[in-house]
Amino acid sequence: MARNKEALVLVLDVGPTMHAILPEIEKVCSMLIEKKLIYSKSDEVGVVLFGTAATENELTKEIGGYEHVTVLRPIKVVDGDLVEAVQELPRGSVGGDFLDAIVVAMDMMIKKFGPTNMGKKRLCLLTNAIHPTKDPYEERKEDQVNTIASQMMANGMKMDCIIVRPKNSLDADKRILEENDFLLSVFSNKSSTKTVYVESSTKLLGAIRTRNISPVTSYRGYFELSSKLKIKVWVYKKTSEEKFPTLKRYSDKAPPTDKFASHEIKIDYEYKSVDDPSKVVPPEQRIKGYRYGPQVVPISSAAWEAVKLKPEKGVKLLGFTDASNIMRHYYMKDVNIFIAEPGNTKAILAFSALARAMKEMNKVAIIRCVWRQGQGNVVVGVLTPNVSDNEKIPDSFYFNVLPFAEDVREFQFPSFSKLPQSVQPTHQQQEAADKLVRMLDLAPNGEEEALQPDFTPNPVLDRFYRTLELKSKDQDAAVPPLDETLRKIIEPDPEVLSQNKSVIDEFRRSFEVKENPKVLLSKLNHFLLCFQFTDRQWFLDLTLQLKKSTRRNLRDKPSGSREEGEDIGNGSDAQPMDAIEYTSKIKVDDIGDLNPVQDFEAIMSRRDGPEWVSKGIQFMKNKVFDIVEKLGEGDTSQKALECVVALRKGCILEQEPKQFNDFLHHIYNLCKEKGHQSFCESLATHNVTLITKKEAEDSEFTDDQARSFIIKSEPKPEQEA
């Protein structure tokens, strides 16, 4: 067997006490086979059942004994028939002996592959281990288990023991349970065996390793603490995101008689000249271009290599800091683990001394990493000591990537602490919120954590694999309903909700919910900006209702910057901006002279990045300044007024009051310097004033202050004379 292939024997207990959990075992085993069909089509799998009424295995025929153990399927390459076989397991009628079943599975492995350590050989035992095992003829049970474990080690086998024991559902002899648990612990101590106890169907889904991923070092080299102190280390991936399998395009155009057709689609690209679309540009005449603003700058591969950063491979210490200075939310990407070079005693001792000293002083290390020679990017991260309690396991470090300045996301919403005192939560509201948060804790004091990461599968991936298996048999098969086991993962636990109904009711009574369409419209726009949707009709329907509600509220309850019944910019051609206009499909990169308001709305509607909001506001500011500078060269005051009105509406919708208020102060000062007092009068006439707190929560101005700004900015009569 090749080194990168795995041979697996599923050893399943189908006795009467397992009947209730067998449907979940069938799901788990079929999922395991389905993933092997996708990722490891050459792996081999066998199935052994124990607790059956019949007996069917080679050891019984050869030497006798091993009753009620049945080989459902010999070790063969995985296929669709195996998936169907494990989906309909027979129900046994007697209590099974898991030691006999393990010996039968080992015998199958040895006869199939011989006494070689090549490849990966694994047994997977699923049982509740509540039935007694038979006494051996001459030796003790413990000696028998030691012998079996020694044979497993000699033949390069590993074993996963998954003991399924639901809470308060087993009526078993305590003495038998203790004896079986002791025998399983002997396997763990004497061989490469991992034993896991699960109590629910959700834990069972995550208990079996469906994919066997071998650890591969991402770095082997020195960890340089100084020019005179270097430690040889290895770096592995500690955690990694499990992603969807790579799906390839499939073609059915190949002749049915062609047995060697791969049905894969190959894609070729042709590059054509802009001046002459009929001319294909050959590879030697192409050059890469990089955008710099509105221009595309060509850079040859030789020039790129000349300026490309080529750091030396290595890991260097930058310094130490208190662990409290590195917040958990700073971590980026996956977690790596640093270990001293295996077998290097000096490196292990030095690494352990460093880890324990940092742990004692509550310090972490900031390091600079270049994993490979010629790597284009440099990684800066934090090393956190991981001191081991097991003498056989050396100390290590966890490594997390830290963000650079451009990686830090600046959130647009204000802090609760900046809100007015009138909307700050009361003591009763704060207490109700605290109780609600404590209720939602998945690891309450004194209780086992719910949905443990090690035993909770990804529900999206699990459902994908099950749907894929159905589609492989019938391409028109409908998506199956959500499995009840997965539903327990993604939906709140009804038992927890019922137990804490009083807490939920208290939280609901403590807060009065009021509709604020104007603010909600802005938040929905931010939400749409952050996420790309393929079907936005639901969003358009919702914003249309909010638009009508907002306009009705503005008519019924005017803000501090307008008179009742009068709209901002009344009499101008400027159109009010809202989320409907924000869904424009036209992509504009700058504001032109012909239709500046429409260009501004189009820029604010860009959904390919959050930076377009700030860009659009800055572009419009620059446009207004340019128009005001040239007010004496033509009748452009109306266009400037329209631009200011559009900018004000956009800043209200995006909740950016400071941007507009600072701009309005600047525009008034500019008009005074240039002698364009008539434009200021036009702004005052149309009630274009500061954005108030009623219009945007972050504003620093009240209605009275906004009105006084207009009065103060109007010219005095003696100045007009």
Secondary structure as the mmCIF struct_conf table of DSSP 4:
data_model
#
loop_
_struct_conf.conf_type_id
_struct_conf.id
_struct_conf.beg_label_comp_id
_struct_conf.beg_label_asym_id
_struct_conf.beg_label_seq_id
_struct_conf.end_label_comp_id
_struct_conf.end_label_asym_id
_struct_conf.end_label_seq_id
TURN_TY1_P TURN_TY1_P1 ARG A 3 ASN A 4
STRN STRN1 GLU A 6 ASP A 13
BEND BEND1 GLY A 15 GLY A 15
HELX_RH_3T_P HELX_RH_3T_P1 PRO A 16 MET A 18
TURN_TY1_P TURN_TY1_P2 HIS A 19 ILE A 21
HELX_RH_AL_P HELX_RH_AL_P1 LEU A 22 TYR A 39
TURN_TY1_P TURN_TY1_P3 LYS A 41 SER A 42
STRN STRN2 GLU A 44 PHE A 50
BEND BEND2 GLY A 51 GLY A 51
BEND BEND3 ALA A 53 ALA A 54
STRN STRN3 GLU A 56 GLU A 56
HELX_RH_AL_P HELX_RH_AL_P2 GLU A 58 ILE A 63
TURN_TY1_P TURN_TY1_P4 GLU A 67 HIS A 68
STRN STRN4 VAL A 69 VAL A 77
HELX_RH_AL_P HELX_RH_AL_P3 GLY A 80 GLN A 87
BEND BEND4 GLU A 88 GLU A 88
HELX_LH_PP_P HELX_LH_PP_P1 LEU A 89 GLY A 92
BEND BEND5 VAL A 94 VAL A 94
HELX_RH_AL_P HELX_RH_AL_P4 PHE A 98 PHE A 113
BEND BEND6 PRO A 115 PRO A 115
BEND BEND7 GLY A 119 GLY A 119
STRN STRN5 LYS A 120 THR A 127
BEND BEND8 HIS A 131 HIS A 131
HELX_LH_PP_P HELX_LH_PP_P2 PRO A 132 PRO A 136
BEND BEND9 TYR A 137 GLU A 139
HELX_RH_AL_P HELX_RH_AL_P5 LYS A 141 ALA A 154
TURN_TY1_P TURN_TY1_P5 ASN A 155 GLY A 156
STRN STRN6 MET A 157 VAL A 164
TURN_TY1_P TURN_TY1_P6 LYS A 167 ASN A 168
HELX_RH_AL_P HELX_RH_AL_P6 LYS A 174 LYS A 190
BEND BEND10 SER A 191 SER A 192
STRN STRN7 THR A 193 VAL A 198
BEND BEND11 SER A 200 SER A 200
HELX_RH_AL_P HELX_RH_AL_P7 SER A 201 ALA A 207
BEND BEND12 ILE A 208 ILE A 208
BEND BEND13 ARG A 211 ARG A 211
STRN STRN8 THR A 217 SER A 226
TURN_TY1_P TURN_TY1_P7 SER A 227 LYS A 228
STRN STRN9 LEU A 229 LYS A 237
BEND BEND14 LYS A 238 LYS A 238
HELX_LH_PP_P HELX_LH_PP_P3 PHE A 244 LEU A 247
STRN STRN10 TYR A 250 TYR A 250
BEND BEND15 ALA A 254 ALA A 254
TURN_TY1_P TURN_TY1_P8 PRO A 256 THR A 257
TURN_TY1_P TURN_TY1_P9 LYS A 259 PHE A 260
STRN STRN11 GLU A 264 GLU A 264
HELX_LH_PP_P HELX_LH_PP_P4 ILE A 265 LYS A 266
STRN STRN12 LYS A 272 LYS A 272
BEND BEND16 VAL A 274 ASP A 275
TURN_TY1_P TURN_TY1_P10 PRO A 277 SER A 278
BEND BEND17 LYS A 279 LYS A 279
STRN STRN13 VAL A 280 VAL A 280
HELX_LH_PP_P HELX_LH_PP_P5 VAL A 281 PRO A 282
HELX_RH_3T_P HELX_RH_3T_P2 PRO A 283 GLN A 285
STRN STRN14 GLY A 289 TYR A 292
TURN_TY1_P TURN_TY1_P11 GLY A 293 PRO A 294
STRN STRN15 GLN A 295 PRO A 298
HELX_RH_AL_P HELX_RH_AL_P8 SER A 301 VAL A 307
BEND BEND18 LYS A 308 LYS A 308
HELX_LH_PP_P HELX_LH_PP_P6 PRO A 311 GLU A 312
BEND BEND19 LYS A 313 LYS A 313
STRN STRN16 GLY A 314 ASP A 322
HELX_RH_3T_P HELX_RH_3T_P3 ALA A 323 ASN A 325
BEND BEND20 ILE A 326 ILE A 326
HELX_RH_3T_P HELX_RH_3T_P4 ARG A 328 TYR A 330
STRN STRN17 MET A 332 ALA A 340
HELX_LH_PP_P HELX_LH_PP_P7 GLU A 341 GLU A 341
TURN_TY1_P TURN_TY1_P12 PRO A 342 GLY A 343
HELX_RH_AL_P HELX_RH_AL_P9 THR A 345 MET A 361
TURN_TY1_P TURN_TY1_P13 ASN A 362 ASN A 362
STRN STRN18 LYS A 363 VAL A 370
BEND BEND21 ARG A 372 ARG A 372
TURN_TY1_P TURN_TY1_P14 GLN A 373 GLY A 374
BEND BEND22 GLY A 376 GLY A 376
STRN STRN19 VAL A 379 ASN A 386
BEND BEND23 ASP A 389 ASN A 390
TURN_TY1_P TURN_TY1_P15 GLU A 391 LYS A 392
BEND BEND24 ILE A 393 ILE A 393
STRN STRN20 SER A 396 VAL A 401
HELX_LH_PP_P HELX_LH_PP_P8 LEU A 402 PRO A 403
HELX_RH_3T_P HELX_RH_3T_P5 ALA A 405 ASP A 407
BEND BEND25 VAL A 408 VAL A 408
BEND BEND26 PHE A 413 PHE A 413
HELX_LH_PP_P HELX_LH_PP_P9 PRO A 414 SER A 415
HELX_RH_3T_P HELX_RH_3T_P6 PHE A 416 LYS A 418
BEND BEND27 LEU A 419 LEU A 419
HELX_RH_3T_P HELX_RH_3T_P7 GLN A 421 VAL A 423
BEND BEND28 GLN A 424 GLN A 424
HELX_LH_PP_P HELX_LH_PP_P10 PRO A 425 THR A 426
HELX_RH_AL_P HELX_RH_AL_P10 HIS A 427 MET A 439
TURN_TY1_P TURN_TY1_P16 LEU A 440 LEU A 440
BEND BEND29 LEU A 442 ALA A 443
TURN_TY1_P TURN_TY1_P17 ASN A 445 GLY A 446
BEND BEND30 GLU A 447 GLU A 447
HELX_LH_PP_P HELX_LH_PP_P11 GLU A 448 GLU A 449
BEND BEND31 ALA A 450 LEU A 451
HELX_RH_3T_P HELX_RH_3T_P8 PRO A 453 PHE A 455
HELX_RH_AL_P HELX_RH_AL_P11 PRO A 459 LYS A 473
TURN_TY1_P TURN_TY1_P18 GLN A 475 ASP A 476
HELX_LH_PP_P HELX_LH_PP_P12 ALA A 477 ASP A 483
HELX_RH_AL_P HELX_RH_AL_P12 GLU A 484 ILE A 490
BEND BEND32 GLU A 491 GLU A 491
HELX_RH_AL_P HELX_RH_AL_P13 PRO A 494 GLN A 499
TURN_TY1_P TURN_TY1_P19 ASN A 500 ASN A 500
HELX_RH_AL_P HELX_RH_AL_P14 LYS A 501 SER A 510
HELX_RH_AL_P HELX_RH_AL_P15 PRO A 517 CYS A 530
BEND BEND33 PHE A 531 PHE A 531
BEND BEND34 THR A 534 THR A 534
HELX_RH_AL_P HELX_RH_AL_P16 GLN A 537 ASP A 556
BEND BEND35 LYS A 557 LYS A 557
TURN_TY1_P TURN_TY1_P20 GLY A 560 SER A 561
BEND BEND36 ARG A 562 ARG A 562
TURN_TY1_P TURN_TY1_P21 GLU A 564 GLY A 565
TURN_TY1_P TURN_TY1_P22 ILE A 568 GLY A 571
BEND BEND37 SER A 572 ASP A 573
HELX_LH_PP_P HELX_LH_PP_P13 ALA A 574 MET A 577
TURN_TY1_P TURN_TY1_P23 ALA A 579 ILE A 580
HELX_RH_3T_P HELX_RH_3T_P9 GLU A 581 THR A 583
BEND BEND38 ASP A 589 ASP A 590
BEND BEND39 ASP A 593 LEU A 594
HELX_RH_AL_P HELX_RH_AL_P17 PRO A 596 MET A 604
TURN_TY1_P TURN_TY1_P24 SER A 605 SER A 605
BEND BEND40 ASP A 608 ASP A 608
TURN_TY1_P TURN_TY1_P25 PRO A 610 PRO A 610
HELX_RH_AL_P HELX_RH_AL_P18 GLU A 611 GLU A 629
TURN_TY1_P TURN_TY1_P26 LYS A 630 LYS A 630
HELX_RH_3T_P HELX_RH_3T_P10 LEU A 631 GLU A 633
BEND BEND41 GLY A 634 ASP A 635
HELX_RH_AL_P HELX_RH_AL_P19 SER A 637 LEU A 653
TURN_TY1_P TURN_TY1_P27 GLU A 654 GLN A 655
HELX_RH_AL_P HELX_RH_AL_P20 PRO A 657 LYS A 674
TURN_TY1_P TURN_TY1_P28 GLY A 675 GLY A 675
HELX_RH_AL_P HELX_RH_AL_P21 GLN A 677 THR A 685
TURN_TY1_P TURN_TY1_P29 HIS A 686 ASN A 687
HELX_LH_PP_P HELX_LH_PP_P14 LEU A 690 THR A 692
TURN_TY1_P TURN_TY1_P30 LYS A 693 GLU A 695
TURN_TY1_P TURN_TY1_P31 GLU A 697 ASP A 698
HELX_RH_AL_P HELX_RH_AL_P22 ASP A 703 SER A 713
BEND BEND42 GLU A 714 GLU A 714
HELX_LH_PP_P HELX_LH_PP_P15 PRO A 715 LYS A 716
HELX_RH_AL_P HELX_RH_AL_P23 PRO A 717 GLU A 720
#
